[in-house]
Each structure stands twice: as C-alpha cells, then as structure tokens.
Amino acid sequence: MADVVLVTGVSRYLGGQFARALTKDPSISRVIGVDVIPPPHDIGRTEFVRADIRNPMIGKIIAQSEVDTVVHMNVIATPTHAGGRVSQKEINVIGTMQLLAACQKAPSIRRLVVKSSAAVYGSSPRDPAMFTEDMGPKSLPRAGFGKDSVEVEGYVRGFSRRRPDVEIAMLRFANIIGPGIRTSLTDYFTLPVVPVPLGFDARLQLVHESDAIGALLASTSGPSGITNIAGDGVITVTQAAALAGRPVVPVPLQAAGVFGGFIKRSGLADFSSDQMQFLAFGRGLDTTRMREHLGFEPSYTTRAAFEDFTRAIGPAVPGAPFVGSALSGLAGNAAHVIGGALAAAGRNR
C-alpha cells in the first residue's frame, strides 16, 4: 500500500483530478503534486511543489520526502497544451528520462505507475480487430505523441531492468473523453463541421475521464504490468459526429494533411499526421487483462462516455452545413492538386 505518493503533471486537468481523488484515501499519508505552474483547479490536500521534471531537482524532492510511489501523469498528448511540438517532446521524453533517473537513485521507491497510451499501437489498415498488451504495432508511429509514447515505454522498460525491485504498472489508455477534459479528439468533435477521411469510417474505442482516474487509483496498489484501459464497445467516426450533432465533410486521405494544417492554423483544433491516420483506420483494444488482472470495470461504455461528452459541448453552430459545403470544395481542390503533383513526380522518375 502506498504511503507517500508523488504525482507529476498535477496542474493538468486529469493529473489534478487524480491527485484530489488520491487525497481521499485515508491509507495514503501524503500526496505531493509536481508541475511547472500552480494548478488552476482544486487538488484537495495535495501538497503542490513547483518543479520541472526535466530538472534534476525532482530527485531531491523524491529523496527528501521519501516517496514510495510515483505516478507519472505528465506525458502530454497535445502540442498546443505544451507550448508547441518541441516543448511537448522535451516534456514527454526528456522529462521521463530525468524522472526515471531520479527514481533509480531513490531507495524509497517501491512502485511506479505510468499513464501511457494506446497510441503506441499505431493505426494502420493491417491492424488486428483488437490489440492485446502483448502485440506490437503493424506500423510504428513515426511522429507526434504516438512516437513519444513508444519512447517513454522504452525508457520505462530500461528502468525496470535497472530496478527490478520496483513494481511497475503501465496503463495504455484509449482516447480519454468526458465533459471536463480537453484533447485533440474533443476539439475535433466540437468543430462546427467534422472532416472525415473519404471512404473510411474508423472504429473508435474511448474511456471516460472518471474511469481513467478509477483505473489509475486501482493501479497504485494493484498488480504490476501493462494493461489496456478502455470502455466496452466501439462507435465509428460518423456515428460520433451524429451524436455530437455535427455535419461531416468527406476529405480525401491524401489531402488530410493539408486540411489538418488549415484547421490547426485557424486555432480550431490541433491535428497531426498520426491523428489523421487514426481517424481513417481507428483502433480496438482487448481489455481482458483490465478486468481479470487489474480487477477494474469501467462505469461507462465507449458510447456512454461519448454521450456524456456531447452533453457538455452544446449544439452545432447554425449554418454549419453551408460551411461544410465550402470546406468540401476546398478539400476536393487540395486533393486534385496533390494528386496531380504525385502523378507528375511518378512520370519524372
């Protein structure tokens, strides 16, 4: 059982909610929350310490407080929430390296919990219907958050070899959604018109924000190992758009990068190439281990989690179908230009 728990990323929404939930556990004597800025939300009786996990000072905090459990929540999925892609990668990869180096030197550490992501499985047309924890990606993520997550997990495996005495629980979350959390996926479904890759209708598997916190709480004292975390069932992208009351605009996949860049520059949502791949091919997770090994049962199915999110976002903007028609024309023109360029490149070979 944990006694002194350190939580990274406590100023972000999910980290703060998790830290506050931890403080309600009478068996935990201290909860220490670490981040570079003070939390804008209530974190209960969590003791906030202003520190950057990329700085070796994190080692002093762990040593002085005799921390026995570290919950690493500061792996950031969206570049805009980190100040850009460069900063995101530094926090995710360099921050994890420094944190693990500090944990390696601390004899008090007995348990490490890492909030990872199902993004490590990538997204491709060759994927299985459901990924188990023992499966690897058919196509490794080559950029963005997915690539960061693969690197983070690699460093955690290295740490486990150097400190075999430390129990490690790594949770691979499906996309987290709910009324309070903001992610690239929630931004996507709050657009007045939802762009969908032409000819595709990807399966989405989601986990509600409250279930994400519940799984993390279970992992602080539960069994070690890698566990997929997701709600039951799937919904498709077009079903989700319909539930959100958003019209869709088909976008040829070869034009998705151009289209995503346009939306990103407009400040409406943050898109990357790996996210567009995900929206085309989707991803499914086998959650047998979540139930049988971790002993956790989500309260929300994928559909119920999404419906709870839609209740918080309100109706679509009036006139959205007309915007969709204009964007459809823009997407078609972009696809024509890109197709012509690819054909010309082929002839010139």
C-alpha positions in Angstrom: 0.0 0.0 0.0 1.3 3.5 -0.9 2.3 5.8 1.9 3.8 8.9 0.1 2.7 9.4 -3.5 4.2 11.8 -6.0 2.1 12.8 -9.0 3.6 14.6 -12.0 1.5 16.8 -14.2 -0.8 17.8 -11.4 -1.6 21.2 -13.0 -3.2 19.5 -16.0 -6.9 18.5 -15.8 -6.5 14.7 -15.4 -3.5 14.9 -13.1 -5.3 17.3 -10.8 -8.4 15.2 -10.7 -6.4 12.1 -9.9 -4.3 13.8 -7.2 -7.5 15.1 -5.5 -9.0 11.6 -5.6 -5.9 10.2 -4.0 -6.2 12.5 -1.1 -9.5 10.9 -0.2 -7.7 7.6 0.5 -7.1 7.5 4.3 -4.3 4.9 3.8 -2.1 7.4 2.0 -0.4 9.8 4.4 0.9 12.3 1.8 0.2 13.2 -1.8 2.8 15.5 -3.5 1.9 17.2 -6.7 4.6 18.4 -9.1 4.3 20.7 -12.1 5.8 23.9 -13.6 2.8 26.1 -12.9 0.4 26.2 -9.9 -2.8 24.1 -10.5 -5.8 26.1 -11.6 -8.2 23.6 -10.0 -8.8 22.1 -6.6 -6.3 19.3 -5.8 -7.6 18.5 -2.3 -5.0 18.2 0.4 -2.3 17.5 -2.2 1.0 19.4 -1.4 1.9 21.3 -4.5 5.6 21.7 -5.3 6.6 23.9 -8.3 9.2 21.9 -10.2 10.1 20.8 -13.7 10.6 17.0 -14.1 13.2 17.9 -16.8 15.3 19.3 -14.0 17.4 17.1 -11.7 15.8 18.9 -8.7 13.0 16.3 -9.0 15.4 13.8 -7.4 15.8 15.9 -4.3 12.1 16.2 -3.9 11.7 12.4 -4.1 14.6 11.8 -1.7 13.7 14.4 0.9 10.0 13.3 1.0 10.9 9.6 1.0 8.4 9.0 -1.8 7.5 5.3 -2.2 5.1 5.6 -5.2 5.4 7.8 -8.3 2.5 8.3 -10.7 3.8 9.7 -14.0 0.9 11.7 -15.5 2.9 14.3 -17.3 3.0 12.7 -20.8 1.3 15.3 -22.9 -0.8 14.3 -25.9 -1.5 17.7 -27.5 1.3 20.1 -28.6 -0.7 23.3 -28.0 -1.1 22.3 -24.3 2.7 22.1 -24.0 3.7 25.3 -25.9 4.4 23.5 -29.2 5.7 20.3 -30.6 9.4 20.9 -29.5 8.3 21.6 -25.9 5.9 18.6 -25.9 8.7 16.2 -26.9 11.0 17.6 -24.3 8.5 17.2 -21.5 7.4 13.7 -22.7 10.8 12.2 -23.5 13.4 14.2 -21.6 11.1 14.7 -18.6 10.5 11.0 -18.4 14.3 10.3 -18.6 15.0 12.7 -15.8 12.2 11.3 -13.6 13.3 7.7 -14.1 16.9 8.7 -13.3 15.7 10.2 -10.1 13.6 7.2 -9.2 16.5 4.9 -10.0 18.7 6.6 -7.3 15.9 6.7 -4.7 15.9 3.6 -2.4 12.5 4.5 -1.1 10.7 4.0 -4.4 8.7 0.8 -4.4 6.2 1.4 -7.2 6.0 3.3 -10.5 2.7 4.0 -12.3 2.9 5.4 -15.9 0.0 6.8 -17.8 0.8 5.6 -21.3 -1.4 5.5 -24.4 -2.9 3.1 -26.9 -1.2 5.4 -29.5 1.9 3.0 -29.1 -0.1 0.5 -31.3 -0.2 3.0 -34.1 -3.1 2.8 -36.6 -2.9 1.1 -40.0 -5.2 -1.0 -42.3 -3.2 -4.1 -41.3 -4.1 -3.8 -37.6 -5.9 -6.7 -35.8 -9.5 -6.1 -34.7 -8.3 -5.9 -31.1 -4.8 -5.2 -29.7 -3.7 -7.2 -26.7 -0.9 -6.0 -24.5 1.5 -8.5 -26.0 1.0 -7.3 -29.5 3.2 -4.7 -31.3 2.2 -2.2 -33.9 1.9 -3.2 -37.5 3.2 0.2 -38.4 5.3 2.1 -35.7 4.1 5.7 -35.0 6.7 7.9 -36.8 5.8 11.3 -35.4 4.0 13.1 -32.6 2.5 11.8 -29.4 2.5 8.2 -30.6 6.2 8.2 -31.2 6.8 9.9 -27.8 4.7 7.2 -26.1 6.8 4.5 -27.7 10.0 6.1 -26.5 8.6 6.7 -23.0 7.7 3.0 -22.7 11.2 2.1 -23.9 12.7 4.1 -21.1 10.4 2.6 -18.6 11.4 -0.9 -19.7 15.1 0.1 -19.3 14.3 1.4 -15.8 12.6 -1.9 -14.9 15.8 -3.8 -15.8 17.9 -1.5 -13.6 15.5 -1.5 -10.7 13.9 -5.0 -10.7 12.8 -4.4 -7.1 10.3 -1.7 -8.2 6.8 -2.7 -9.2 5.8 -1.0 -12.5 2.2 -0.6 -13.7 1.8 0.9 -17.2 -1.7 1.8 -18.4 -2.3 2.1 -22.1 -5.4 4.3 -22.3 -7.8 4.5 -25.2 -8.6 8.2 -26.1 -9.9 9.8 -22.9 -13.1 11.8 -23.2 -15.6 13.5 -20.9 -17.2 16.8 -20.0 -14.2 18.3 -18.4 -11.1 17.1 -20.3 -9.8 18.8 -23.4 -7.9 16.8 -26.0 -7.3 16.9 -29.8 -10.2 14.4 -30.1 -12.6 16.6 -28.1 -11.5 19.6 -30.1 -12.2 17.6 -33.3 -15.8 16.8 -32.4 -16.5 20.4 -31.3 -15.7 21.7 -34.8 -18.7 23.2 -36.5 -18.2 20.7 -39.3 -16.3 17.4 -38.8 -13.8 16.4 -41.6 -13.8 12.6 -42.1 -11.4 10.8 -44.4 -13.2 9.9 -47.6 -14.1 6.2 -47.9 -13.3 5.4 -44.2 -15.3 5.2 -41.1 -12.9 4.3 -38.3 -13.9 2.4 -35.1 -13.2 4.5 -32.0 -12.8 3.0 -28.5 -12.9 5.5 -25.7 -12.6 5.7 -21.9 -14.4 8.2 -19.8 -12.3 10.6 -17.7 -13.8 9.3 -14.4 -12.9 5.7 -15.4 -9.4 6.8 -16.3 -9.0 8.1 -12.8 -10.5 5.0 -11.4 -8.1 2.8 -13.3 -5.1 4.9 -12.1 -6.4 4.6 -8.5 -6.6 0.8 -8.9 -3.0 0.7 -10.3 -1.4 2.5 -7.3 -1.9 -0.7 -5.2 -2.9 -3.3 -7.7 -0.8 -5.7 -9.8 2.1 -4.6 -11.9 2.4 -5.0 -15.7 1.0 -3.4 -18.9 -2.8 -3.0 -19.1 -5.1 -1.7 -21.8 -7.8 0.6 -20.4 -10.9 1.3 -22.5 -14.7 1.2 -22.3 -16.8 -1.6 -23.8 -17.8 -1.4 -27.4 -16.9 1.0 -30.3 -18.5 3.8 -32.2 -17.5 4.9 -35.7 -16.4 8.4 -36.5 -19.6 9.2 -38.4 -21.7 7.8 -35.6 -19.8 10.0 -33.1 -20.3 13.1 -35.3 -24.0 12.3 -35.5 -24.2 12.0 -31.7 -22.4 15.4 -31.4 -24.9 16.9 -33.9 -22.1 17.8 -36.3 -22.3 17.6 -40.0 -19.4 15.8 -41.7 -17.3 16.8 -44.7 -15.5 13.9 -46.6 -11.8 14.7 -47.1 -9.6 12.6 -49.4 -6.9 11.0 -47.2 -4.1 12.3 -49.4 -5.5 15.9 -48.7 -5.9 15.3 -45.0 -2.5 16.7 -44.1 -3.3 20.0 -45.9 -6.7 20.1 -44.5 -5.5 19.4 -41.0 -2.9 22.1 -41.3 -5.5 24.6 -42.3 -7.6 23.7 -39.2 -4.6 23.8 -36.9 -3.5 27.3 -38.2 -7.1 28.5 -37.6 -6.7 27.6 -34.0 -9.8 25.4 -34.0 -8.1 22.1 -33.3 -4.6 20.5 -33.3 -4.1 17.9 -35.9 -1.1 15.8 -36.9 -0.4 13.1 -39.4 -0.8 10.3 -36.9 -4.2 11.7 -35.7 -5.4 11.7 -39.3 -4.3 8.0 -39.7 -6.2 7.2 -36.5 -9.3 8.9 -37.9 -9.0 6.8 -41.0 -8.2 3.3 -39.6 -9.2 3.6 -35.9 -8.0 1.1 -33.2 -9.5 -1.5 -30.9 -8.2 -2.7 -27.5 -8.7 -6.1 -25.8 -9.5 -5.3 -22.2 -9.5 -8.8 -20.8 -6.4 -8.1 -18.7 -8.0 -4.9 -17.3 -10.8 -7.0 -15.8 -9.0 -10.2 -14.9 -5.6 -8.8 -13.8 -6.2 -5.3 -12.6 -9.8 -6.0 -11.4 -11.2 -2.8 -12.9 -14.6 -2.5 -14.5 -15.3 0.9 -16.3 -18.6 2.5 -15.4 -19.0 3.9 -18.9 -19.1 2.1 -22.3 -17.5 3.9 -25.2 -20.8 5.2 -26.4 -21.9 6.3 -22.9 -18.6 8.1 -22.4 -19.0 10.0 -25.7 -22.7 10.9 -25.0 -21.6 12.4 -21.6 -19.1 14.5 -23.6 -21.7 15.7 -26.1 -24.0 16.9 -23.3 -21.3 19.4 -22.3 -20.5 20.8 -25.8 -23.9 22.0 -26.9 -25.4 22.1 -30.4 -23.6 22.8 -33.6 -23.2 26.3 -34.9 -26.2 27.4 -37.1 -25.2 27.3 -40.8 -22.7 24.6 -40.3 -23.9 22.6 -43.4 -23.1 25.6 -45.6 -19.6 25.7 -44.1 -19.3 22.0 -44.8 -20.1 22.5 -48.5 -17.4 25.2 -48.8 -14.9 23.0 -47.0 -15.8 20.0 -49.1 -14.9 22.1 -52.2 -11.6 23.2 -50.6 -10.7 19.6 -49.8 -11.5 18.4 -53.3 -9.3 21.1 -54.8 -6.5 20.2 -52.4 -6.8 16.5 -53.3 -6.7 17.4 -57.1 -3.6 19.5 -56.6 -1.8 16.8 -54.5 -2.9 14.0 -56.9 -1.5 16.0 -59.9 1.8 16.6 -58.1 2.1 12.9 -57.2 1.4 11.9 -60.8 3.9 14.3 -62.1 6.5 13.0 -59.7 5.8 9.5 -60.9 6.3 10.4 -64.5 9.6 12.2 -63.8 11.2 9.1 -62.1 
